[in-house]
């Protein structure tokens, strides 16, 4: 599963970790996160995230 990075603040969403502070369980692909989810650091919407190439 691919990581996604917030284009505003740089927060990285790692599907292996999820986003427990936002109610997103580990193992959840970014595509399955609800559309109303926001970055836990800066509050940016999902469309501000870009795939992170490793």
CHARMM-style PDB file with segment names, atoms N, HN, CA, C and O in Angstrom:
ATOM      1  N   UNK     1       0.840  -1.182   0.000  1.00  0.00      PROA
ATOM      2  CA  UNK     1       0.000   0.000   0.000  1.00  0.00      PROA
ATOM      3  C   UNK     1       0.884   1.244   0.000  1.00  0.00      PROA
ATOM      4  O   UNK     1       1.912   1.305   0.674  1.00  0.00      PROA
ATOM      5  N   UNK     2       0.454   2.213  -0.764  1.00  0.00      PROA
ATOM      6  HN  UNK     2      -0.381   2.163  -1.311  1.00  0.00      PROA
ATOM      7  CA  UNK     2       1.237   3.427  -0.953  1.00  0.00      PROA
ATOM      8  C   UNK     2       0.964   4.468   0.128  1.00  0.00      PROA
ATOM      9  O   UNK     2      -0.177   4.654   0.552  1.00  0.00      PROA
ATOM     10  N   UNK     3       2.017   5.139   0.563  1.00  0.00      PROA
ATOM     11  HN  UNK     3       2.943   4.988   0.219  1.00  0.00      PROA
ATOM     12  CA  UNK     3       1.885   6.241   1.509  1.00  0.00      PROA
ATOM     13  C   UNK     3       1.460   7.497   0.748  1.00  0.00      PROA
ATOM     14  O   UNK     3       1.739   7.635  -0.443  1.00  0.00      PROA
ATOM     15  N   UNK     4       0.792   8.397   1.438  1.00  0.00      PROA
ATOM     16  HN  UNK     4       0.565   8.285   2.406  1.00  0.00      PROA
ATOM     17  CA  UNK     4       0.369   9.679   0.864  1.00  0.00      PROA
ATOM     18  C   UNK     4       0.877  10.794   1.771  1.00  0.00      PROA
ATOM     19  O   UNK     4       0.896  10.652   2.993  1.00  0.00      PROA
ATOM     20  N   UNK     5       1.289  11.901   1.162  1.00  0.00      PROA
ATOM     21  HN  UNK     5       1.274  12.016   0.168  1.00  0.00      PROA
ATOM     22  CA  UNK     5       1.823  13.022   1.929  1.00  0.00      PROA
ATOM     23  C   UNK     5       0.959  14.259   1.739  1.00  0.00      PROA
ATOM     24  O   UNK     5       0.527  14.570   0.629  1.00  0.00      PROA
ATOM     25  N   UNK     6       0.718  14.956   2.835  1.00  0.00      PROA
ATOM     26  HN  UNK     6       1.069  14.704   3.737  1.00  0.00      PROA
ATOM     27  CA  UNK     6      -0.032  16.205   2.786  1.00  0.00      PROA
ATOM     28  C   UNK     6       0.833  17.261   2.090  1.00  0.00      PROA
ATOM     29  O   UNK     6       1.964  17.518   2.502  1.00  0.00      PROA
ATOM     30  N   UNK     7       0.294  17.863   1.042  1.00  0.00      PROA
ATOM     31  HN  UNK     7      -0.625  17.654   0.707  1.00  0.00      PROA
ATOM     32  CA  UNK     7       1.023  18.877   0.301  1.00  0.00      PROA
ATOM     33  C   UNK     7       1.114  20.205   1.049  1.00  0.00      PROA
ATOM     34  O   UNK     7       1.847  21.101   0.628  1.00  0.00      PROA
ATOM     35  N   UNK     8       0.383  20.340   2.147  1.00  0.00      PROA
ATOM     36  HN  UNK     8      -0.212  19.612   2.489  1.00  0.00      PROA
ATOM     37  CA  UNK     8       0.398  21.574   2.923  1.00  0.00      PROA
ATOM     38  C   UNK     8       1.462  21.521   4.029  1.00  0.00      PROA
ATOM     39  O   UNK     8       2.312  22.406   4.124  1.00  0.00      PROA
ATOM     40  N   UNK     9       1.404  20.472   4.861  1.00  0.00      PROA
ATOM     41  HN  UNK     9       0.714  19.753   4.783  1.00  0.00      PROA
ATOM     42  CA  UNK     9       2.298  20.431   6.025  1.00  0.00      PROA
ATOM     43  C   UNK     9       3.341  19.312   5.992  1.00  0.00      PROA
ATOM     44  O   UNK     9       4.277  19.322   6.791  1.00  0.00      PROA
ATOM     45  N   UNK    10       3.191  18.347   5.077  1.00  0.00      PROA
ATOM     46  HN  UNK    10       2.430  18.338   4.428  1.00  0.00      PROA
ATOM     47  CA  UNK    10       4.169  17.272   4.981  1.00  0.00      PROA
ATOM     48  C   UNK    10       3.833  16.020   5.772  1.00  0.00      PROA
ATOM     49  O   UNK    10       4.596  15.054   5.747  1.00  0.00      PROA
ATOM     50  N   UNK    11       2.682  16.016   6.492  1.00  0.00      PROA
ATOM     51  HN  UNK    11       2.062  16.800   6.513  1.00  0.00      PROA
ATOM     52  CA  UNK    11       2.269  14.821   7.233  1.00  0.00      PROA
ATOM     53  C   UNK    11       2.185  13.644   6.257  1.00  0.00      PROA
ATOM     54  O   UNK    11       1.671  13.787   5.148  1.00  0.00      PROA
ATOM     55  N   UNK    12       2.688  12.490   6.674  1.00  0.00      PROA
ATOM     56  HN  UNK    12       3.105  12.373   7.575  1.00  0.00      PROA
ATOM     57  CA  UNK    12       2.642  11.298   5.831  1.00  0.00      PROA
ATOM     58  C   UNK    12       1.634  10.309   6.399  1.00  0.00      PROA
ATOM     59  O   UNK    12       1.732   9.894   7.553  1.00  0.00      PROA
ATOM     60  N   UNK    13       0.652   9.936   5.558  1.00  0.00      PROA
ATOM     61  HN  UNK    13       0.572  10.273   4.620  1.00  0.00      PROA
ATOM     62  CA  UNK    13      -0.292   8.886   5.934  1.00  0.00      PROA
ATOM     63  C   UNK    13       0.305   7.562   5.502  1.00  0.00      PROA
ATOM     64  O   UNK    13       0.544   7.334   4.317  1.00  0.00      PROA
ATOM     65  N   UNK    14       0.546   6.690   6.471  1.00  0.00      PROA
ATOM     66  HN  UNK    14       0.352   6.875   7.435  1.00  0.00      PROA
ATOM     67  CA  UNK    14       1.088   5.359   6.227  1.00  0.00      PROA
ATOM     68  C   UNK    14      -0.025   4.352   6.486  1.00  0.00      PROA
ATOM     69  O   UNK    14      -0.473   4.210   7.624  1.00  0.00      PROA
ATOM     70  N   UNK    15      -0.480   3.649   5.448  1.00  0.00      PROA
ATOM     71  HN  UNK    15      -0.116   3.764   4.524  1.00  0.00      PROA
ATOM     72  CA  UNK    15      -1.578   2.693   5.630  1.00  0.00      PROA
ATOM     73  C   UNK    15      -1.278   1.613   6.668  1.00  0.00      PROA
ATOM     74  O   UNK    15      -2.196   1.100   7.308  1.00  0.00      PROA
ATOM     75  N   UNK    16      -0.013   1.268   6.837  1.00  0.00      PROA
ATOM     76  HN  UNK    16       0.732   1.684   6.317  1.00  0.00      PROA
ATOM     77  CA  UNK    16       0.349   0.249   7.821  1.00  0.00      PROA
ATOM     78  C   UNK    16       0.067   0.725   9.247  1.00  0.00      PROA
ATOM     79  O   UNK    16      -0.190  -0.082  10.140  1.00  0.00      PROA
ATOM     80  N   UNK    17       0.118   2.039   9.449  1.00  0.00      PROA
ATOM     81  HN  UNK    17       0.327   2.694   8.723  1.00  0.00      PROA
ATOM     82  CA  UNK    17      -0.095   2.628  10.770  1.00  0.00      PROA
ATOM     83  C   UNK    17      -1.523   3.141  10.920  1.00  0.00      PROA
ATOM     84  O   UNK    17      -2.095   3.098  12.009  1.00  0.00      PROA
ATOM     85  N   UNK    18      -2.100   3.631   9.808  1.00  0.00      PROA
ATOM     86  HN  UNK    18      -1.635   3.666   8.923  1.00  0.00      PROA
ATOM     87  CA  UNK    18      -3.422   4.252   9.864  1.00  0.00      PROA
ATOM     88  C   UNK    18      -3.301   5.653  10.453  1.00  0.00      PROA
ATOM     89  O   UNK    18      -2.225   6.252  10.455  1.00  0.00      PROA
ATOM     90  N   UNK    19      -4.411   6.156  10.947  1.00  0.00      PROA
ATOM     91  HN  UNK    19      -5.284   5.670  10.945  1.00  0.00      PROA
ATOM     92  CA  UNK    19      -4.430   7.466  11.603  1.00  0.00      PROA
ATOM     93  C   UNK    19      -5.341   7.344  12.815  1.00  0.00      PROA
ATOM     94  O   UNK    19      -6.472   7.830  12.795  1.00  0.00      PROA
ATOM     95  N   UNK    20      -4.848   6.688  13.886  1.00  0.00      PROA
ATOM     96  HN  UNK    20      -3.929   6.293  13.902  1.00  0.00      PROA
ATOM     97  CA  UNK    20      -5.678   6.423  15.053  1.00  0.00      PROA
ATOM     98  C   UNK    20      -6.334   7.672  15.640  1.00  0.00      PROA
ATOM     99  O   UNK    20      -7.454   7.613  16.147  1.00  0.00      PROA
ATOM    100  N   UNK    21      -5.623   8.811  15.565  1.00  0.00      PROA
ATOM    101  HN  UNK    21      -4.713   8.859  15.153  1.00  0.00      PROA
ATOM    102  CA  UNK    21      -6.185  10.051  16.093  1.00  0.00      PROA
ATOM    103  C   UNK    21      -7.410  10.510  15.308  1.00  0.00      PROA
ATOM    104  O   UNK    21      -8.207  11.312  15.794  1.00  0.00      PROA
ATOM    105  N   UNK    22      -7.552   9.989  14.081  1.00  0.00      PROA
ATOM    106  HN  UNK    22      -6.905   9.338  13.686  1.00  0.00      PROA
ATOM    107  CA  UNK    22      -8.707  10.332  13.252  1.00  0.00      PROA
ATOM    108  C   UNK    22      -9.672   9.173  13.063  1.00  0.00      PROA
ATOM    109  O   UNK    22     -10.584   9.239  12.239  1.00  0.00      PROA
ATOM    110  N   UNK    23      -9.461   8.099  13.840  1.00  0.00      PROA
ATOM    111  HN  UNK    23      -8.720   8.045  14.510  1.00  0.00      PROA
ATOM    112  CA  UNK    23     -10.352   6.952  13.760  1.00  0.00      PROA
ATOM    113  C   UNK    23     -10.090   6.029  12.587  1.00  0.00      PROA
ATOM    114  O   UNK    23     -10.949   5.219  12.238  1.00  0.00      PROA
ATOM    115  N   UNK    24      -8.915   6.135  11.967  1.00  0.00      PROA
ATOM    116  HN  UNK    24      -8.217   6.793  12.251  1.00  0.00      PROA
ATOM    117  CA  UNK    24      -8.569   5.293  10.823  1.00  0.00      PROA
ATOM    118  C   UNK    24      -7.674   4.151  11.311  1.00  0.00      PROA
ATOM    119  O   UNK    24      -6.578   4.378  11.823  1.00  0.00      PROA
ATOM    120  N   UNK    25      -8.158   2.939  11.144  1.00  0.00      PROA
ATOM    121  HN  UNK    25      -9.048   2.754  10.728  1.00  0.00      PROA
ATOM    122  CA  UNK    25      -7.446   1.749  11.633  1.00  0.00      PROA
ATOM    123  C   UNK    25      -6.232   1.410  10.778  1.00  0.00      PROA
ATOM    124  O   UNK    25      -6.217   1.690   9.580  1.00  0.00      PROA
ATOM    125  N   UNK    26      -5.203   0.803  11.396  1.00  0.00      PROA
ATOM    126  HN  UNK    26      -5.215   0.576  12.370  1.00  0.00      PROA
ATOM    127  CA  UNK    26      -4.060   0.315  10.620  1.00  0.00      PROA
ATOM    128  C   UNK    26      -4.536  -0.640   9.536  1.00  0.00      PROA
ATOM    129  O   UNK    26      -5.475  -1.410   9.741  1.00  0.00      PROA
ATOM    130  N   UNK    27      -3.883  -0.585   8.384  1.00  0.00      PROA
ATOM    131  HN  UNK    27      -3.121   0.040   8.217  1.00  0.00      PROA
ATOM    132  CA  UNK    27      -4.243  -1.447   7.264  1.00  0.00      PROA
ATOM    133  C   UNK    27      -5.262  -0.827   6.317  1.00  0.00      PROA
ATOM    134  O   UNK    27      -5.675  -1.466   5.350  1.00  0.00      PROA
ATOM    135  N   UNK    28      -5.673   0.416   6.586  1.00  0.00      PROA
ATOM    136  HN  UNK    28      -5.338   0.935   7.372  1.00  0.00      PROA
ATOM    137  CA  UNK    28      -6.661   1.079   5.737  1.00  0.00      PROA
ATOM    138  C   UNK    28      -5.971   1.814   4.600  1.00  0.00      PROA
ATOM    139  O   UNK    28      -5.204   2.745   4.848  1.00  0.00      PROA
ATOM    140  N   UNK    29      -6.230   1.409   3.334  1.00  0.00      PROA
ATOM    141  HN  UNK    29      -6.853   0.653   3.133  1.00  0.00      PROA
ATOM    142  CA  UNK    29      -5.658   2.145   2.206  1.00  0.00      PROA
ATOM    143  C   UNK    29      -6.202   3.575   2.169  1.00  0.00      PROA
ATOM    144  O   UNK    29      -7.329   3.825   2.595  1.00  0.00      PROA
ATOM    145  N   UNK    30      -5.405   4.498   1.665  1.00  0.00      PROA
ATOM    146  HN  UNK    30      -4.489   4.294   1.320  1.00  0.00      PROA
ATOM    147  CA  UNK    30      -5.820   5.899   1.602  1.00  0.00      PROA
ATOM    148  C   UNK    30      -7.129   6.044   0.830  1.00  0.00      PROA
ATOM    149  O   UNK    30      -7.968   6.874   1.182  1.00  0.00      PROA
ATOM    150  N   UNK    31      -7.304   5.253  -0.205  1.00  0.00      PROA
ATOM    151  HN  UNK    31      -6.623   4.579  -0.490  1.00  0.00      PROA
ATOM    152  CA  UNK    31      -8.513   5.337  -1.039  1.00  0.00      PROA
ATOM    153  C   UNK    31      -9.787   4.974  -0.276  1.00  0.00      PROA
ATOM    154  O   UNK    31     -10.885   5.338  -0.699  1.00  0.00      PROA
ATOM    155  N   UNK    32      -9.651   4.262   0.839  1.00  0.00      PROA
ATOM    156  HN  UNK    32      -8.759   3.966   1.182  1.00  0.00      PROA
ATOM    157  CA  UNK    32     -10.816   3.844   1.616  1.00  0.00      PROA
ATOM    158  C   UNK    32     -11.124   4.767   2.800  1.00  0.00      PROA
ATOM    159  O   UNK    32     -12.086   4.542   3.535  1.00  0.00      PROA
ATOM    160  N   UNK    33     -10.302   5.804   2.980  1.00  0.00      PROA
ATOM    161  HN  UNK    33      -9.521   5.987   2.383  1.00  0.00      PROA
ATOM    162  CA  UNK    33     -10.562   6.782   4.039  1.00  0.00      PROA
ATOM    163  C   UNK    33     -11.755   7.630   3.601  1.00  0.00      PROA
ATOM    164  O   UNK    33     -11.828   8.018   2.435  1.00  0.00      PROA
ATOM    165  N   UNK    34     -12.683   7.925   4.495  1.00  0.00      PROA
ATOM    166  HN  UNK    34     -12.624   7.610   5.442  1.00  0.00      PROA
ATOM    167  CA  UNK    34     -13.841   8.757   4.127  1.00  0.00      PROA
ATOM    168  C   UNK    34     -13.412  10.099   3.534  1.00  0.00      PROA
ATOM    169  O   UNK    34     -12.392  10.666   3.926  1.00  0.00      PROA
ATOM    170  N   UNK    35     -14.205  10.596   2.585  1.00  0.00      PROA
ATOM    171  HN  UNK    35     -15.033  10.135   2.267  1.00  0.00      PROA
ATOM    172  CA  UNK    35     -13.879  11.846   1.895  1.00  0.00      PROA
ATOM    173  C   UNK    35     -13.849  13.058   2.823  1.00  0.00      PROA
ATOM    174  O   UNK    35     -13.213  14.063   2.504  1.00  0.00      PROA
ATOM    175  N   UNK    36     -14.523  12.975   3.958  1.00  0.00      PROA
ATOM    176  HN  UNK    36     -15.039  12.159   4.218  1.00  0.00      PROA
ATOM    177  CA  UNK    36     -14.545  14.126   4.867  1.00  0.00      PROA
ATOM    178  C   UNK    36     -13.398  14.104   5.889  1.00  0.00      PROA
ATOM    179  O   UNK    36     -13.321  14.972   6.758  1.00  0.00      PROA
ATOM    180  N   UNK    37     -12.515  13.111   5.779  1.00  0.00      PROA
ATOM    181  HN  UNK    37     -12.578  12.406   5.073  1.00  0.00      PROA
ATOM    182  CA  UNK    37     -11.350  13.033   6.656  1.00  0.00      PROA
ATOM    183  C   UNK    37     -10.414  14.199   6.339  1.00  0.00      PROA
ATOM    184  O   UNK    37     -10.311  14.615   5.185  1.00  0.00      PROA
ATOM    185  N   UNK    38      -9.735  14.725   7.353  1.00  0.00      PROA
ATOM    186  HN  UNK    38      -9.819  14.387   8.291  1.00  0.00      PROA
ATOM    187  CA  UNK    38      -8.773  15.808   7.159  1.00  0.00      PROA
ATOM    188  C   UNK    38      -7.441  15.451   7.794  1.00  0.00      PROA
ATOM    189  O   UNK    38      -7.371  14.601   8.681  1.00  0.00      PROA
ATOM    190  N   UNK    39      -6.405  16.095   7.341  1.00  0.00      PROA
ATOM    191  HN  UNK    39      -6.462  16.786   6.620  1.00  0.00      PROA
ATOM    192  CA  UNK    39      -5.061  15.891   7.878  1.00  0.00      PROA
ATOM    193  C   UNK    39      -5.088  16.158   9.382  1.00  0.00      PROA
ATOM    194  O   UNK    39      -5.580  17.202   9.811  1.00  0.00      PROA
ATOM    195  N   UNK    40      -4.564  15.227  10.192  1.00  0.00      PROA
ATOM    196  HN  UNK    40      -4.165  14.379   9.843  1.00  0.00      PROA
ATOM    197  CA  UNK    40      -4.583  15.422  11.647  1.00  0.00      PROA
ATOM    198  C   UNK    40      -3.642  16.521  12.136  1.00  0.00      PROA
ATOM    199  O   UNK    40      -3.740  16.944  13.288  1.00  0.00      PROA
ATOM    200  N   UNK    41      -2.742  16.983  11.289  1.00  0.00      PROA
ATOM    201  HN  UNK    41      -2.663  16.639  10.353  1.00  0.00      PROA
ATOM    202  CA  UNK    41      -1.803  18.025  11.695  1.00  0.00      PROA
ATOM    203  C   UNK    41      -2.310  19.419  11.324  1.00  0.00      PROA
ATOM    204  O   UNK    41      -2.318  20.325  12.156  1.00  0.00      PROA
ATOM    205  N   UNK    42      -2.738  19.584  10.054  1.00  0.00      PROA
ATOM    206  HN  UNK    42      -2.731  18.847   9.377  1.00  0.00      PROA
ATOM    207  CA  UNK    42      -3.085  20.940   9.602  1.00  0.00      PROA
ATOM    208  C   UNK    42      -4.541  21.109   9.177  1.00  0.00      PROA
ATOM    209  O   UNK    42      -4.984  22.228   8.922  1.00  0.00      PROA
ATOM    210  N   UNK    43      -5.288  20.005   9.098  1.00  0.00      PROA
ATOM    211  HN  UNK    43      -4.928  19.096   9.305  1.00  0.00      PROA
ATOM    212  CA  UNK    43      -6.701  20.107   8.743  1.00  0.00      PROA
ATOM    213  C   UNK    43      -6.975  20.158   7.250  1.00  0.00      PROA
ATOM    214  O   UNK    43      -8.110  20.413   6.848  1.00  0.00      PROA
ATOM    215  N   UNK    44      -5.965  19.922   6.415  1.00  0.00      PROA
ATOM    216  HN  UNK    44      -5.043  19.715   6.742  1.00  0.00      PROA
ATOM    217  CA  UNK    44      -6.154  19.922   4.963  1.00  0.00      PROA
ATOM    218  C   UNK    44      -7.060  18.752   4.555  1.00  0.00      PROA
ATOM    219  O   UNK    44      -7.078  17.714   5.217  1.00  0.00      PROA
ATOM    220  N   UNK    45      -7.797  18.928   3.480  1.00  0.00      PROA
ATOM    221  HN  UNK    45      -7.782  19.771   2.942  1.00  0.00      PROA
ATOM    222  CA  UNK    45      -8.688  17.878   2.992  1.00  0.00      PROA
ATOM    223  C   UNK    45      -7.899  16.816   2.228  1.00  0.00      PROA
ATOM    224  O   UNK    45      -6.730  17.013   1.895  1.00  0.00      PROA
ATOM    225  N   UNK    46      -8.556  15.694   1.957  1.00  0.00      PROA
ATOM    226  HN  UNK    46      -9.505  15.534   2.227  1.00  0.00      PROA
ATOM    227  CA  UNK    46      -7.894  14.572   1.273  1.00  0.00      PROA
ATOM    228  C   UNK    46      -7.286  14.961  -0.065  1.00  0.00      PROA
ATOM    229  O   UNK    46      -6.262  14.407  -0.466  1.00  0.00      PROA
ATOM    230  N   UNK    47      -7.909  15.914  -0.763  1.00  0.00      PROA
ATOM    231  HN  UNK    47      -8.740  16.365  -0.437  1.00  0.00      PROA
ATOM    232  CA  UNK    47      -7.398  16.281  -2.091  1.00  0.00      PROA
ATOM    233  C   UNK    47      -6.072  17.038  -2.034  1.00  0.00      PROA
ATOM    234  O   UNK    47      -5.462  17.289  -3.073  1.00  0.00      PROA
ATOM    235  N   UNK    48      -5.618  17.404  -0.835  1.00  0.00      PROA
ATOM    236  HN  UNK    48      -6.113  17.200   0.009  1.00  0.00      PROA
ATOM    237  CA  UNK    48      -4.316  18.057  -0.681  1.00  0.00      PROA
ATOM    238  C   UNK    48      -3.182  17.035  -0.591  1.00  0.00      PROA
ATOM    239  O   UNK    48      -2.009  17.409  -0.585  1.00  0.00      PROA
ATOM    240  N   UNK    49      -3.529  15.750  -0.521  1.00  0.00      PROA
ATOM    241  HN  UNK    49      -4.482  15.446  -0.526  1.00  0.00      PROA
ATOM    242  CA  UNK    49      -2.522  14.693  -0.393  1.00  0.00      PROA
ATOM    243  C   UNK    49      -2.049  14.200  -1.754  1.00  0.00      PROA
ATOM    244  O   UNK    49      -2.816  14.117  -2.713  1.00  0.00      PROA
ATOM    245  N   UNK    50      -0.768  13.880  -1.805  1.00  0.00      PROA
ATOM    246  HN  UNK    50      -0.145  13.948  -1.026  1.00  0.00      PROA
ATOM    247  CA  UNK    50      -0.168  13.356  -3.034  1.00  0.00      PROA
ATOM    248  C   UNK    50       0.555  12.042  -2.714  1.00  0.00      PROA
ATOM    249  O   UNK    50       1.061  11.861  -1.606  1.00  0.00      PROA
ATOM    250  N   UNK    51       0.599  11.127  -3.692  1.00  0.00      PROA
ATOM    251  HN  UNK    51       0.187  11.274  -4.592  1.00  0.00      PROA
ATOM    252  CA  UNK    51       1.329   9.861  -3.466  1.00  0.00      PROA
ATOM    253  C   UNK    51       2.791  10.152  -3.144  1.00  0.00      PROA
ATOM    254  O   UNK    51       3.423  11.016  -3.754  1.00  0.00      PROA
ATOM    255  N   UNK    52       3.304   9.417  -2.183  1.00  0.00      PROA
ATOM    256  HN  UNK    52       2.791   8.716  -1.687  1.00  0.00      PROA
ATOM    257  CA  UNK    52       4.687   9.589  -1.765  1.00  0.00      PROA
ATOM    258  C   UNK    52       5.517   8.495  -2.414  1.00  0.00      PROA
ATOM    259  O   UNK    52       5.326   7.313  -2.127  1.00  0.00      PROA
ATOM    260  N   UNK    53       6.431   8.880  -3.281  1.00  0.00      PROA
ATOM    261  HN  UNK    53       6.587   9.840  -3.515  1.00  0.00      PROA
ATOM    262  CA  UNK    53       7.317   7.888  -3.914  1.00  0.00      PROA
ATOM    263  C   UNK    53       8.504   7.649  -3.003  1.00  0.00      PROA
ATOM    264  O   UNK    53       9.111   8.585  -2.482  1.00  0.00      PROA
ATOM    265  N   UNK    54       8.818   6.393  -2.824  1.00  0.00      PROA
ATOM    266  HN  UNK    54       8.325   5.633  -3.247  1.00  0.00      PROA
ATOM    267  CA  UNK    54       9.902   6.054  -1.893  1.00  0.00      PROA
ATOM    268  C   UNK    54      11.159   5.710  -2.639  1.00  0.00      PROA
ATOM    269  OT1 UNK    54      12.177   5.398  -2.022  1.00  0.00      PROA
TER     270      UNK     54
END
